[in-house]
């Protein structure tokens, strides 16, 4: 195996799997990118498989084989692009991107500042879009944004965006990031942080044929890493209850693609009764997953420490853009922001056209962070079963981007590389539910005894009651 896979295994804190237990086949490039999207994702998914095997061994005494194909792993990082729905004429057609997402992509790009540096502002979700526009003082189109950013010094703009609680980043080189105060902090942290925050007696896994059967996951996340973490737990048998509110903005195509195997309820944090319901659900949950900025959960009495007292044995997953402990920890961010901050965006544009920084053709930081989160939760659940305890698991988009950057760069042969239709057909499945008939990627991780699958179709938001399955 590779050093990159060894790094993933190092987080596990157990002897390495025996030779032949894990098989990773194939190599990059899968897409037109200078980074190893497929191999990076395959390493982490293989880690998920080993963690599932660890739990399977605790329950049955048996280990199992784990197999992942690099090309299939890469496909998961742009799964919403492959999502299809049944057409009125019969057959299937691509689920169209919402106009707001198309517009967001057109202006969430690197633009050059007056000091010659590049800056990426992020325009997703109406309230964050409006904050950026408020700082720039321009109309919301690419020409106006380009012209407005050209008037700014890059560092002044980055600070102004942060002050407005909007999202954006200077396009730094990787070396600049590693020398930056926050980059130095993240460099000293593991890919996945697992911290014990309370003591309990060992808590064995519930009985059941599926690995995570009886495990309750409360998922308070949106777009994209958090939903991917919870979806990964759902494909191994967990009862995942998504919590959102009617007024919160969503990206419909992402909701359809990241919600397989879950249930969904509406609870509003502006309503004290709904907050009480969230706390009640959390007190009987095994996993609590959230992606809010620091301090938000504390305000509602839902911090890791508070839940560890009220629900001893809780596994608390925190997902962020920048991670914790450095000067950028309180800043929000997205996939494109992480790529820009960590050096990926600049290096991905080298040797192409005018050398302008270029985003990856897949949401690799988001998806790998989601898989990292699931992996950390699985490790914490197994540790809880062996020795007891409550645990705080932390993952971040920037730390995931740094892991991918370390795998090195490569050249690619053409501008539109992708999986073939035949390859995609082999890993797609059709499901019928309240979202209609969808064709989407199946779980791509192969396990010799506990095949991952989703037992429910992607739900309509708010379609379930805020309660656990019996």
Secondary structure, 3 states (H helix, E strand, C coil): CCHHHHHHHHHHCCCCCCCCCEEEECCCCCCCCCECHHHHHHHHHHHHHHHHHHHHHHHHCCCCCEEEEHHHHHHHCCHHHHCEEECCCCCEEECCCCHHHHHHHHHCCEEECCCCCEEEECCCCHHHHHHHHHHHCCCCCHHHHHHHHCCCCHHHHHHHHHHCCCCEEECCCHHHHHHCHHHHHHHCCCCCEEEEEECCCCCCCCCCCCCCCCCEEEECCCCCHHHHHHHHHHCCCCEEEEEECCCCCCCHHHHHHHCCCEEEEECCCCCHHHHHHHHHHHCCCCEEEECCCCCHHHHCCCCHHHHHHHCCCCEEEEEECCCCCCCCCCCCCCHHHHHHHHCHHHHHCCCCCCCCCCCCCCCHHHHHHHHHHHHHHHHHHHHHHHHCCEEEEEEEHHHHHHHHHHCCECCCCCCCCCCCHHHHHHCEEEEEECCEEEEEECCCCEECCCCCCCCCCCCCCCCCCCCCCC
